[in-house]
Amino acid sequence: MLRPTTPEDTDALVELTAGTGFFKPLEVETLREVLDDYHGGDADLGHRAFLWEEAGRALGYVYHAPAAMTDRSWYLYWIAVAADQQGRGLGGRLLAFVEQDIRDNGGRLLLIETSSTPHYEPTRRFYLKHGYALAATVPDYYADGDGMVVFSKRLLPPAG
Ligand SMILES: CC(C)(COP(=O)(O)OP(=O)(O)OC[C@H]1O[C@@H](n2cnc3c(N)ncnc32)[C@H](O)[C@@H]1OP(=O)(O)O)[C@@H](O)C(=O)NCCC(=O)NCCS
């Protein structure tokens, strides 16, 4: 069942994220701050956070928000599926939900940033498989040898 996150979900989502083995400790702590800020007011600014729950357990979640100072561009800031649930289609379902949710909120373009390292190769494959274009790379962005890869997908056709 897909549902909006509540403050009571935060510990479980932080634990799920750490358990994927993909995120650095600083990133995991940042997620806690992001969720605290979300429930503290960012939801009122149009940020969106949802999780997939089965038998009372969060199996995956997404966090997306409009990009400030743009005309209806959005960012998918977080997407993660529990380590023991990956590769079963849940991430694809969550991504499809995000795209529809952004369309329903008038969004035009969706951007996703990820790492260029070999560890993230399956993640990059996931976005390519779902129709995302490789829009940019910034070498050494996160750290030396760890660049940023930006994927993009139009959710509305170009104007004109
Ligand atoms: C990336 C992620 C959200 C995808 O969700 P998922 O439920 O595992 O993916 P799905 O089952 O819907 O789709 C599987 C496809 O995604 C890719 N993929 C990415 N990670 C995968 C994994 N751990 N296991 C299997 N497939 C994976 C493959 O291309 C696969 O397609 P294929 O089977 O044709 O090769 C999830 O694997 C995850 O949480 N990864 C770790 C955290 C992460 O990288 N988050 C994004 C940060 S930008």
The ligand as a MOL file (V3000), in Angstrom:
LIG
                    3D

  0  0  0     0  0            999 V3000
M  V30 BEGIN CTAB
M  V30 COUNTS 48 50 0 0 0
M  V30 BEGIN ATOM
M  V30 1 C 17.5130 1.8830 -7.4160 0
M  V30 2 C 16.3080 1.2350 -6.7060 0
M  V30 3 C 15.4050 2.3160 -6.1290 0
M  V30 4 C 15.5270 0.4330 -7.7660 0
M  V30 5 O 14.4370 -0.1980 -7.1310 0
M  V30 6 P 14.1910 -1.7780 -7.3700 0
M  V30 7 O 12.9090 -2.1340 -6.7190 0
M  V30 8 O 15.4130 -2.5150 -6.9270 0
M  V30 9 O 14.1010 -1.8320 -8.9630 0
M  V30 10 P 13.0410 -2.6100 -9.8870 0
M  V30 11 O 12.9010 -4.0060 -9.3780 0
M  V30 12 O 11.8160 -1.8000 -10.0330 0
M  V30 13 O 13.7830 -2.5680 -11.2730 0
M  V30 14 C 14.8610 -3.4240 -11.5210 0
M  V30 15 C 15.7930 -2.7670 -12.4940 0
M  V30 16 O 16.4940 -1.7460 -11.8200 0
M  V30 17 C 17.9000 -1.9630 -11.9290 0
M  V30 18 N 18.3710 -2.2220 -10.5740 0
M  V30 19 C 18.9010 -1.2720 -9.7950 0
M  V30 20 N 19.2480 -1.7460 -8.6050 0
M  V30 21 C 18.9200 -3.0510 -8.6040 0
M  V30 22 C 19.0590 -4.0890 -7.6420 0
M  V30 23 N 19.6070 -3.8500 -6.4360 0
M  V30 24 N 18.6110 -5.3120 -7.9480 0
M  V30 25 C 18.0680 -5.5630 -9.1610 0
M  V30 26 N 17.9140 -4.6070 -10.1110 0
M  V30 27 C 18.3440 -3.3580 -9.8470 0
M  V30 28 C 18.0930 -3.0160 -12.9640 0
M  V30 29 O 18.2920 -2.3330 -14.1980 0
M  V30 30 C 16.7970 -3.7580 -13.0020 0
M  V30 31 O 16.4270 -4.0730 -14.3000 0
M  V30 32 P 16.7930 -5.5150 -14.9300 0
M  V30 33 O 16.2290 -6.5110 -13.9640 0
M  V30 34 O 16.1230 -5.5030 -16.2680 0
M  V30 35 O 18.2800 -5.5260 -14.9810 0
M  V30 36 C 16.7540 0.2450 -5.5890 0
M  V30 37 O 17.4940 -0.8140 -6.1500 0
M  V30 38 C 17.5720 0.8930 -4.4830 0
M  V30 39 O 17.0310 1.3280 -3.4720 0
M  V30 40 N 18.9020 0.9440 -4.6670 0
M  V30 41 C 19.7840 1.4700 -3.6360 0
M  V30 42 C 19.5640 2.9360 -3.3640 0
M  V30 43 C 19.6840 3.8090 -4.5900 0
M  V30 44 O 20.5340 3.6440 -5.4380 0
M  V30 45 N 18.7910 4.8270 -4.6600 0
M  V30 46 C 18.8320 5.8230 -5.6780 0
M  V30 47 C 19.8350 6.8660 -5.3200 0
M  V30 48 S 19.9380 8.1130 -6.5700 0
M  V30 END ATOM
M  V30 BEGIN BOND
M  V30 1 1 1 2
M  V30 2 1 2 3
M  V30 3 1 2 4
M  V30 4 1 2 36
M  V30 5 1 4 5
M  V30 6 1 5 6
M  V30 7 2 6 7
M  V30 8 1 6 8
M  V30 9 1 6 9
M  V30 10 1 9 10
M  V30 11 2 10 11
M  V30 12 1 10 12
M  V30 13 1 10 13
M  V30 14 1 13 14
M  V30 15 1 14 15
M  V30 16 1 15 16
M  V30 17 1 15 30
M  V30 18 1 16 17
M  V30 19 1 17 18
M  V30 20 1 17 28
M  V30 21 1 18 19
M  V30 22 1 18 27
M  V30 23 2 19 20
M  V30 24 1 20 21
M  V30 25 1 21 22
M  V30 26 2 21 27
M  V30 27 1 22 23
M  V30 28 2 22 24
M  V30 29 1 24 25
M  V30 30 2 25 26
M  V30 31 1 26 27
M  V30 32 1 28 29
M  V30 33 1 28 30
M  V30 34 1 30 31
M  V30 35 1 31 32
M  V30 36 2 32 33
M  V30 37 1 32 34
M  V30 38 1 32 35
M  V30 39 1 36 37
M  V30 40 1 36 38
M  V30 41 2 38 39
M  V30 42 1 38 40
M  V30 43 1 40 41
M  V30 44 1 41 42
M  V30 45 1 42 43
M  V30 46 2 43 44
M  V30 47 1 43 45
M  V30 48 1 45 46
M  V30 49 1 46 47
M  V30 50 1 47 48
M  V30 END BOND
M  V30 END CTAB
M  END
